[in-house]
């Protein structure tokens, strides 16, 4: 475990003027790699996991490719003027060592890792991995903060009761989260849901729990900035978590994912959603379902890297210059 004194007061990404972007260690934004979350205010964490995937596997390679593409990013957000690395102590904690042969053991390993991260109130931005990983993260979040609000951006509601008889997979995390009391359902919003379903009332289960459901069709041909003002009001001032599935974006922009659905959000709309959460008490966030085998050029991972950086920029305590 690294000594806290090995890190500068505010670690910075390795500059492209110091080391060419094609070089250096492939950490997120080429940040220092740290093992001690107590030294940090926020961190990037990878979970190379796809044991819960129902069709196209490959998200176990997502964290690695997102980190590789993140070498193109620079420290300052020119749109919002956010300066996350001047404001917070941030590093890359590396990957959770999941068990590639056992889903339930992997879930337990993720919970243990996030209990440790959250013990010092470090705020994680997670690179997935399929959407199953959000369930153990929410379990750890609830132990630390109590039931949290949720902003869930996705093509799918992920509230199936079972898939092939299994209770835990990437199509069930938010059904389990409700059943386990991990969410404050009056403060849950789902954005971008669309496509075909197993039953006509699939999204009605969410509404019946008290979720605000915004289907993709409500987002077409419009800016989402006004909508985000309503969402901030609904989520309120309590602890909240952001879970962003890359398949919420239309496959024209993000083809490298396991369950693409046409008619999705644009990349600017994804940015509007994340930037529109500025001021919310985000205790963590994740970017899931990047599957590199389905986009070998890396466009989807590059988009994911940018969205994860935007999540960092809206964490509490980040100054705007």
C-alpha positions in Angstrom: 0.0 0.0 0.0 1.4 3.4 -1.0 2.3 6.0 1.6 0.1 9.1 1.4 3.2 11.2 1.2 4.1 9.7 -2.2 1.4 11.7 -3.8 1.6 15.5 -4.4 -1.1 17.6 -2.8 -3.0 17.6 -6.0 -1.9 14.9 -8.5 -2.1 16.0 -12.1 -2.5 14.0 -15.3 0.8 13.4 -17.2 1.0 16.3 -19.7 1.3 15.5 -23.4 4.1 18.1 -23.4 6.0 16.0 -20.8 5.4 12.6 -22.3 3.9 12.0 -25.8 0.3 10.8 -25.5 1.4 7.5 -27.1 3.6 6.8 -24.1 3.4 6.5 -20.4 1.5 4.2 -18.1 -2.1 3.6 -19.4 -3.9 4.8 -16.3 -7.0 7.0 -16.6 -5.9 10.3 -18.0 -2.3 9.0 -17.2 -2.9 9.9 -13.5 -0.8 8.4 -10.8 -1.8 4.9 -9.8 -2.5 4.7 -6.1 -3.5 1.9 -3.8 -4.7 3.8 -0.8 -8.2 5.5 -1.2 -7.8 7.3 2.1 -5.2 9.6 0.4 -7.8 10.7 -2.2 -11.0 12.8 -2.5 -12.0 11.0 -5.7 -10.7 8.1 -7.8 -11.2 6.2 -11.0 -11.7 2.5 -10.6 -12.0 -0.2 -13.2 -14.1 -3.4 -13.0 -13.2 -5.7 -15.9 -16.4 -7.8 -15.6 -18.9 -9.3 -18.1 -20.2 -12.4 -16.4 -23.7 -10.8 -16.2 -23.9 -10.1 -20.0 -26.9 -11.7 -21.8 -25.6 -11.6 -25.3 -22.5 -9.9 -26.6 -19.6 -10.3 -24.2 -16.5 -8.1 -24.1 -17.1 -5.4 -21.4 -14.3 -7.0 -19.4 -12.0 -5.2 -21.7 -13.8 -1.9 -21.3 -11.7 -0.3 -18.5 -8.5 -1.0 -20.3 -9.6 0.6 -23.6 -11.3 3.6 -21.9 -8.0 4.2 -20.1 -6.0 4.0 -23.4 -8.3 6.5 -25.1 -8.3 8.8 -22.1 -4.7 9.8 -23.0 -6.3 12.3 -25.3 -7.9 14.2 -22.5 -6.5 17.4 -20.8 -7.0 18.6 -17.2 -9.3 21.6 -17.7 -12.9 21.5 -18.9 -13.1 24.3 -21.5 -16.9 24.3 -21.6 -17.7 24.5 -17.9 -14.3 25.8 -16.7 -14.1 22.9 -14.1 -10.7 22.3 -12.7 -11.0 18.9 -11.0 -7.3 18.2 -10.5 -6.7 21.6 -8.9 -9.6 21.1 -6.5 -9.5 17.4 -5.5 -6.9 14.7 -4.9 -7.6 12.3 -7.7 -5.8 9.1 -8.8 -6.4 5.8 -10.5 -7.0 3.0 -8.1 -6.6 0.3 -10.8 -9.0 -2.6 -11.2 -11.0 -4.7 -8.8 -9.7 -8.2 -9.1 -13.0 -10.0 -9.9 -13.2 -13.8 -10.2 -13.7 -14.5 -14.0 -15.1 -17.9 -13.2 -17.7 -17.0 -10.6 -20.3 -14.2 -10.8 -21.4 -14.3 -7.1 -17.8 -14.3 -5.8 -17.1 -11.3 -8.1 -20.1 -9.4 -6.6 -18.7 -10.0 -3.1 -15.2 -8.8 -4.2 -16.7 -5.6 -5.7 -18.7 -4.9 -2.5 -15.5 -5.4 -0.4 -13.5 -3.1 -2.6 -16.1 -0.3 -2.5 -16.6 -0.6 1.3 -12.9 0.1 1.5 -13.1 3.1 -1.0 -16.1 4.6 0.8 -14.7 4.2 4.3 -12.7 7.4 3.8 -15.6 9.1 1.8 -13.5 8.9 -1.4 -15.9 9.4 -4.3 -15.4 6.7 -7.1 -15.9 7.1 -10.8 -16.1 3.5 -12.0 -15.2 2.2 -15.5 -17.1 -0.9 -16.3 -17.8 -3.7 -17.0 -21.4 -4.7 -17.6 -24.3 -3.2 -15.6 -24.3 -5.9 -13.0 -21.5 -4.1 -11.2 -23.8 -1.3 -10.1 -25.7 -3.6 -7.7 -22.7 -4.3 -5.4 -21.6 -0.7 -5.7 -25.0 0.5 -4.5 -24.9 -2.0 -1.7 -21.7 -0.4 -0.5 -23.1 3.1 -1.0 -26.2 2.3 1.0 -24.0 1.0 3.9 -22.1 4.3 3.9 -24.8 6.8 3.1 -28.2 5.1 3.5 -30.6 4.8 0.5 -29.4 7.0 -2.3 -31.0 8.9 -5.1 -30.2 7.6 -8.6 -29.8 9.1 -12.0 -29.8 6.1 -14.4 -29.0 6.9 -18.1 -29.7 3.8 -20.2 -31.6 2.3 -23.2 -32.9 -0.3 -20.8 -34.6 -0.2 -17.4 -32.6 -3.1 -16.1 -35.4 -4.1 -13.7 -36.1 -7.6 -14.9 -37.0 -10.0 -12.1 -34.9 -12.8 -13.6 -33.0 -13.7 -16.8 -32.9 -17.4 -17.6 -33.9 -17.9 -13.9 -31.0 -15.9 -12.6 -31.6 -13.0 -10.1 -28.3 -11.2 -10.7 -27.1 -10.1 -14.1 -26.9 -6.9 -16.2 -30.7 -6.8 -16.7 -31.7 -7.0 -13.1 -29.6 -4.6 -10.9 -32.2 -1.9 -10.2 -35.0 -4.5 -9.4 -32.6 -5.9 -6.8 -31.7 -2.5 -5.6 -35.3 -1.6 -4.9 -36.0 -4.9 -3.2 -32.9 -4.5 -1.0 -33.8 -0.9 0.0 -30.7 0.6 -1.5 -32.6 3.4 -3.3 -34.7 6.3 -2.3 -37.3 5.7 -5.0 -38.8 9.2 -4.9 -35.3 10.4 -6.0 -34.7 8.0 -8.9 -34.8 9.2 -12.5 -34.3 7.0 -15.6 -33.4 8.7 -18.9 -33.2 7.3 -22.4 -35.2 4.1 -22.1 -36.4 2.8 -25.5 -36.6 -0.1 -27.8 -38.6 -3.3 -27.7 -39.6 -5.1 -24.5 -40.7 -8.5 -23.1 -44.1 -7.0 -22.2 -45.9 -3.8 -23.0 -45.8 -2.7 -19.3 -42.0 -3.3 -18.8 -41.3 0.4 -18.0 -44.5 0.7 -15.8 -42.8 -1.3 -13.0 -40.4 1.5 -12.7 -43.1 4.2 -12.5 -45.0 2.1 -10.0 -42.0 2.3 -7.7 -42.0 6.1 -7.9 -39.3 6.5 -10.5 -39.4 9.4 -13.0 -39.1 7.7 -16.4 -38.0 9.7 -19.4 -38.1 7.6 -22.5 -35.8 8.4 -25.4 -38.7 9.7 -27.5 -39.1 12.6 -25.0 -35.5 13.6 -25.7 -35.6 13.7 -29.5 -34.9 16.9 -31.3 -34.3 19.0 -28.2 -31.8 20.3 -25.7 -32.0 18.4 -22.4 -30.7 21.4 -20.3 -34.3 22.5 -19.3 -35.1 18.9 -18.3 -32.1 18.7 -16.1 -33.3 21.6 -13.9 -36.4 19.5 -13.1 -34.2 16.4 -12.4 -31.9 18.4 -10.0 -35.0 19.4 -8.1 -36.3 15.9 -7.9 -33.0 14.4 -6.8 -32.7 17.1 -4.2 -29.8 17.6 -1.8 -29.3 14.1 -0.5 -26.6 11.7 -1.6 -27.1 10.5 -5.2 -25.4 8.1 -7.6 -25.1 8.4 -11.4 -25.1 5.3 -13.5 -24.5 5.9 -17.2 -24.8 3.0 -19.6 -23.0 3.8 -22.9 -25.9 2.2 -24.8 -28.1 5.1 -23.8 -26.3 6.8 -26.7 -27.5 5.9 -30.2 -25.3 3.1 -31.8 -24.3 5.6 -34.5 -22.2 7.2 -31.8 -21.4 4.3 -29.5 -21.5 1.0 -31.5 -19.1 -0.8 -29.1 -21.7 -2.1 -26.6 -23.5 -5.4 -25.9 -27.1 -4.4 -26.4 -27.4 -1.5 -28.8 -30.8 0.1 -29.5 -31.6 2.6 -32.3 -33.1 6.0 -31.6 -30.9 6.9 -28.7 -29.4 10.0 -27.2 -26.8 12.1 -29.0 -23.3 12.7 -27.5 -24.2 16.4 -26.8 -27.3 15.2 -24.9 -25.2 12.9 -22.8 -23.0 15.8 -22.0 -26.0 18.0 -21.1 -27.2 15.3 -18.7 -23.9 15.0 -16.9 -23.2 18.7 -16.8 -26.8 19.3 -15.7 -26.1 17.4 -12.5 -23.7 20.1 -11.3 -24.7 20.9 -7.7 -26.1 17.5 -6.9 -24.4 15.6 -4.0 -23.0 12.9 -6.1 -21.3 10.2 -4.0 -20.1 8.2 -7.0 -20.8 7.4 -10.6 -20.1 4.7 -13.2 -19.8 4.4 -17.0 -20.7 0.9 -18.0 -21.1 -1.5 -21.0 -18.3 -0.3 -23.2 -17.4 -3.5 -25.2 -14.2 -3.0 -27.3 -14.6 -6.0 -29.5 -17.6 -4.4 -31.2 -15.7 -1.1 -31.9 -12.1 -1.9 -32.5 -11.4 1.7 -33.6 -12.0 2.9 -30.0 -14.7 5.5 -30.7 -17.0 4.2 -28.1 -14.2 4.0 -25.5 -13.1 7.5 -26.4 -16.7 8.7 -25.8 -16.8 6.8 -22.5 -13.5 8.3 -21.3 -14.8 11.8 -22.0 -18.1 11.1 -20.1 -16.2 9.7 -17.1 -14.0 12.8 -17.1 -17.2 14.9 -17.2 -18.5 13.0 -14.2 -15.4 13.9 -12.3 -15.9 17.5 -13.2 -19.3 17.7 -11.4 -18.3 16.1 -8.1 -18.8 18.2 -5.0 -15.8 20.4 -4.3 -14.7 20.9 -7.9 -13.9 24.6 -8.5 -14.8 26.4 -11.7 -12.3 29.0 -12.9 
